[in-house]
Amino acid sequence: LRVLSRDDTKQFNLQVELGSQSEVLYSKRPLRFLIGDIREKDRLRKAMEGIDYVFHAAALKHVNIAEYNPQECIKTNIGGAENVVKASIENKVTKVIALSTDKASDPINLYGATKLTSDKIFVSSNNISAKKGNVRFSVVRYGNVAGSRGSVIPIFKDFLKNKKNYLPITDVAMTRFWITLPQ
């Protein structure tokens, strides 16, 4: 199992949670933590050597940040998706599962549009991979995961703790669907 991420703090925390850092890094358990970015195809290709399954969860996910930094969002969410596809085909990965978002269905913002584009890249890549090595690409699209990284729940809790008389919601007529981490 390999974990590729730009977030060295999250990697460090996971290593500590699993055991002392040296135990995790130098044990015979097949678990490796790699610092890298899906925008860097060479690093991604190297990280995928000998890998059978890829779970692609990397994305810039905050709507407002994506709107303010459109080029960065496009580089990660679309360019990164292309790199995952290319590195997977080159390494003859068996299966790639990309995590998407409910915001990709009928998108009204850049984040949703980039994730819809990413979804299309993955699904259409099955046409290419059939000719080059049989990698199967799938996309899993779901809604808000309560308690996940980037969840609005901590923001809501902070508002309630500080006795605010409102919660920051997008629109009073909107419906938000939730699933829990165990679900």
Disulfide bonds with the S-S distance in Angstrom:
none
